[in-house]
């Protein structure tokens, strides 16, 4: 019993003496987990799909553990610079995480609400609004985000996941599903393939799949298979594909 009590207070002491940056992320050890969300707004998102995506984003937010990190990116051109996160935050601990014996309740709840819950919720409301662009460089964006978010020895033992919200229709000068097809072999045989790799080592990927009014030759099981092979080729795993309503 004595050992258990000592161990409990030691763990609590260690947690309460983390050094946190302005985003509530630990600086003296890795975050407890890393969740990256990448949303594709290069085509309009229908109102029903927007509502459905918001529900799932809030579920993701609720799943972030204490001192877990979340980064949100938007698909875009990487010709001039790498993508940077729209927001980067760590969960400082919600009401259920707070130890009433060692932490001031009101202060901790206020910190969580004003520093994590509300700002992340506001970003989620904004990012699902429709946009438009001439190209959808999804592969290039995955590559850029993988370098920014998933690279570094300090992340070796961190649980990493990536959620992509998109119709997954790659369309750039390097490779286009509209022009080059959805067979992964076409990409693998393309001259540009060697420079389109991504660092997805030990990253678990979930796709929130936005269906469009398009022929099955573009979207469907074969299209999902393309991405499964691309992710596996880059040492990641495609865990889930969720068809978004609407």
Secondary structure, DSSP 8 states (H G I E B T S, - for coil): -HHHHHHHHHHHHHHHT--B-TTS-BSSS--SEEEEEEE--SS---HHHHHHHHHHHHHHHHH--TT-EEEEEE----SSS----SEEEE----TTT--TTTS-HHHHHHHHIIIIIHHHHHHHHHHTS----S-B-HHHHHHHHHHHHH-SGGGTTSEEEEEEEE----BSSS-BHHHH-S-HHHHHTSTTGGG-----TTEEEEEEE---S--TTTSSHHHHHHHHHHHHHTT-EEEEEEE---
